[in-house]
Amino acid sequence: MPGTNGAASTGKPAGGKRPSDSVPSATLIKWLRDMIMIREFENQCAQAYQQAKIGGFCHLYIGQEALAVGTINSLNPDDPIVTAYRDHGHALARGMSARACMAEMFGKTAGCAKGKGGSMHMFDKPNWNFGGHGIVGAQTPLGAGLAFAARYEWEVMKKGVDGGPGKKKVALSYLGDGALNQGALHEAMNLAGLWDIPVIFVVENNRYSMGTAIERGTTMAHDLPAKGRAYGIEALTIDGLDILNIYDHFKPLVDRCRETQRPAFVDLLTYRYQGHSMSDPQKYRAKDEVEMFKKRDSIALLEQHLLTERKAISEADVDKIVAECKAIAADSVQFAESTPAPSPEELYSDVYANPMANLSPTREYVEGEKNPLL
């Protein structure tokens, strides 16, 4: 992959045949649609943010679409995931509606967290998405905890939290390369390696953390899997701009972790086209570098594969998908604008614990209404 020093896994995995060869064309078309949907949704987010319709922080996923779609489609639907704060792409890839996602961006009641979380906190319990988290690296022990709970259900309780039978699961804990030096990650990896916890730590390595080149911010930047191997964890680097390549190498890893109930660490190489957040002037990288990566755009790569190698779609089919995704994204904005903001009463619902006497707020805990969109 251009711009990186380490050797990334590309091409056919061991054994010759690529796992993606057996993925039906209809499934690949859905992956293409999912990536286009994420991009069009993020384009609408950028426009709404510039119009001051979205407040707070806003971290766009444009350029990284293959990573979320490829890794999530390597899982079972009830494998839990937890993410950092660049989380809109994961939410959409995991099945959240664009309306629920955009309403949360706007801070509205119909949002996935009823407007209380905003851009950085996309939660979707029905789809086993345990949220975006704003504290750098804080989600990594949560990912280990989700995997520990799943193993406990399978091995000890013999039943799942949803009432079904306990079964082997794998949890994904996503983190940016800026979280590599956080102590929480290393504590989580140590416990995962020590206790055989089936969590995969997925480093979304877009090379710049907030605005510092990875080589300037962490040791072993040329060989990040060394950080996982130090804890006895299987670790590898994957070129993450090609969704087929992601699936070819990530899916077998997921299968191994599920079977052995062991953890893993993945340095997944990607690139964001926009700044770290909407307020980032991007003075730390050259425009030529951004254009170089755009030449390997993940959506274009899958589109070409379907057009020329699979011959599964036409240019007209692609145009129709883009138009449909644009319409859904635009509809999500209209919906978010028209739906109500949370009432003051929502300040007192769905909190973790009852407030102490004589402190603000001073009301008793109440459970809020469920979100019908979820």
Backbone hydrogen bonds, N-H to C=O, Kabsch-Sander energy under -0.5 kcal/mol:
donor,donor_aa,acceptor,acceptor_aa,energy
4,T,1,M,-1.3
8,A,6,G,-0.5
9,S,237,T,-2.7
10,T,8,A,-0.5
16,G,13,P,-1.7
17,K,15,G,-1.1
21,D,18,R,-1.6
22,S,18,R,-0.5
22,S,19,P,-1.3
23,V,20,S,-1.2
27,T,24,P,-0.6
28,L,24,P,-1.9
29,I,25,S,-2.4
30,K,26,A,-1.6
31,W,27,T,-2.2
32,L,28,L,-2.4
33,R,29,I,-2.5
34,D,30,K,-2.7
35,M,31,W,-2.3
36,I,32,L,-2.5
37,M,33,R,-2.8
38,I,34,D,-2.2
39,R,35,M,-2.2
40,E,36,I,-2.7
41,F,37,M,-2.4
42,E,38,I,-2.5
43,N,39,R,-2.2
44,Q,40,E,-1.9
45,C,41,F,-2.1
46,A,42,E,-2.5
47,Q,43,N,-1.9
48,A,44,Q,-2.7
49,Y,45,C,-2.6
50,Q,46,A,-2.1
51,Q,47,Q,-1.3
52,A,49,Y,-1.8
53,K,48,A,-2.8
54,I,48,A,-0.8
60,L,58,C,-0.6
64,Q,61,Y,-2.3
67,L,64,Q,-1.2
68,A,64,Q,-1.0
69,V,65,E,-2.1
70,G,66,A,-2.6
71,T,67,L,-2.3
72,I,68,A,-2.2
73,N,69,V,-1.7
74,S,71,T,-1.4
75,L,72,I,-1.4
79,D,76,N,-1.9
81,I,128,W,-2.1
82,V,172,L,-1.9
83,T,131,G,-2.7
87,D,85,Y,-1.3
91,A,87,D,-2.0
92,L,88,H,-2.3
93,A,89,G,-2.6
94,R,90,H,-2.1
95,G,92,L,-1.0
96,M,91,A,-2.5
101,C,97,S,-2.0
102,M,98,A,-2.8
103,A,99,R,-2.5
104,E,100,A,-1.3
105,M,101,C,-1.7
106,F,102,M,-2.0
107,G,104,E,-1.2
108,K,103,A,-3.0
109,T,340,P,-2.4
111,G,108,K,-2.0
112,C,100,A,-1.4
114,K,111,G,-2.3
116,K,113,A,-1.8
120,M,117,G,-0.5
121,H,118,G,-1.8
123,F,121,H,-0.9
124,D,129,N,-2.7
127,N,124,D,-1.0
128,W,125,K,-2.3
129,N,124,D,-2.3
130,F,81,I,-3.0
130,F,128,W,-0.7
133,H,83,T,-0.6
136,V,134,G,-0.6
138,A,135,I,-2.0
140,T,137,G,-1.5
142,L,138,A,-0.6
143,G,139,Q,-2.2
144,A,140,T,-1.8
145,G,141,P,-2.3
146,L,142,L,-2.6
147,A,143,G,-2.0
148,F,144,A,-2.5
149,A,145,G,-2.6
150,A,146,L,-2.0
151,R,147,A,-2.4
152,Y,148,F,-2.5
153,E,149,A,-2.4
154,W,150,A,-2.0
155,E,151,R,-3.3
156,V,152,Y,-2.3
157,M,152,Y,-2.3
158,K,153,E,-1.6
159,K,153,E,-1.0
160,G,164,G,-3.7
163,G,160,G,-1.9
166,G,158,K,-0.8
171,A,198,P,-2.2
172,L,80,P,-1.9
173,S,200,I,-2.6
174,Y,82,V,-2.5
174,Y,172,L,-0.6
175,L,202,V,-2.5
177,D,204,E,-0.9
179,A,176,G,-2.0
180,L,177,D,-1.2
182,Q,179,A,-1.7
185,L,182,Q,-0.7
186,H,182,Q,-1.2
187,E,183,G,-2.5
188,A,184,A,-2.3
189,M,185,L,-2.7
190,N,186,H,-2.2
191,L,187,E,-2.2
192,A,188,A,-2.6
193,G,189,M,-2.6
194,L,190,N,-2.1
195,W,191,L,-3.0
196,D,192,A,-0.8
197,I,192,A,-1.8
199,V,197,I,-2.4
200,I,171,A,-2.8
201,F,199,V,-0.6
201,F,264,A,-2.6
202,V,173,S,-2.1
202,V,200,I,-0.8
203,V,201,F,-0.7
203,V,266,V,-3.0
204,E,175,L,-3.4
204,E,202,V,-0.8
205,N,203,V,-1.8
205,N,268,L,-1.8
206,N,204,E,-1.4
212,T,208,Y,-1.6
214,I,207,R,-2.3
216,R,213,A,-1.9
217,G,213,A,-0.6
217,G,214,I,-1.2
218,T,214,I,-1.6
221,A,218,T,-0.6
223,D,220,M,-1.9
224,L,221,A,-0.5
226,A,223,D,-1.9
227,K,224,L,-2.4
228,G,224,L,-0.6
229,R,225,P,-2.7
230,A,226,A,-1.6
231,Y,228,G,-1.8
232,G,229,R,-2.1
233,I,228,G,-1.8
234,E,263,P,-0.8
236,L,265,F,-1.8
238,I,267,D,-2.4
239,D,9,S,-1.3
240,G,238,I,-0.7
240,G,269,L,-1.9
243,I,241,L,-0.6
246,I,242,D,-2.2
247,Y,243,I,-2.4
248,D,244,L,-2.4
249,H,245,N,-1.5
250,F,246,I,-3.4
251,K,247,Y,-1.6
253,L,249,H,-0.9
254,V,250,F,-2.7
255,D,251,K,-2.4
256,R,252,P,-2.2
257,C,253,L,-2.7
258,R,254,V,-2.4
259,E,255,D,-2.2
260,T,256,R,-3.0
261,Q,257,C,-1.7
262,R,257,C,-0.7
264,A,199,V,-2.0
265,F,234,E,-2.2
266,V,201,F,-2.9
267,D,236,L,-2.6
268,L,203,V,-2.1
268,L,266,V,-1.0
269,L,238,I,-2.6
269,L,267,D,-0.8
270,T,205,N,-2.5
273,Y,62,I,-2.4
274,Q,62,I,-0.6
278,M,58,C,-1.5
280,D,277,S,-1.8
285,R,282,Q,-0.8
289,E,286,A,-0.5
290,V,286,A,-1.4
291,E,287,K,-2.3
292,M,288,D,-2.0
293,F,289,E,-1.8
294,K,290,V,-1.9
295,K,291,E,-1.0
296,R,293,F,-1.8
297,D,294,K,-1.4
301,L,297,D,-2.2
302,L,298,S,-1.9
303,E,299,I,-2.4
304,Q,300,A,-2.5
305,H,301,L,-1.9
306,L,302,L,-2.3
307,L,303,E,-2.2
308,T,304,Q,-3.1
309,E,304,Q,-0.7
309,E,305,H,-1.0
310,R,305,H,-2.8
312,A,306,L,-2.5
313,I,306,L,-1.0
318,V,314,S,-2.0
319,D,315,E,-2.5
320,K,316,A,-2.0
321,I,317,D,-2.2
322,V,318,V,-2.7
323,A,319,D,-2.4
324,E,320,K,-2.5
325,C,321,I,-2.5
326,K,322,V,-2.6
327,A,323,A,-2.1
328,I,324,E,-2.3
329,A,325,C,-2.6
330,A,326,K,-2.6
331,D,327,A,-2.5
332,S,328,I,-2.0
333,V,329,A,-1.3
334,Q,330,A,-2.0
335,F,331,D,-2.7
336,A,332,S,-2.3
337,E,333,V,-2.4
338,S,334,Q,-1.6
339,T,335,F,-1.7
346,E,343,S,-1.8
347,L,344,P,-1.7
348,Y,345,E,-1.9
349,S,346,E,-1.1
350,D,366,V,-2.3
359,L,356,M,-1.5
366,V,348,Y,-1.3
368,G,366,V,-0.5
374,L,371,N,-1.5
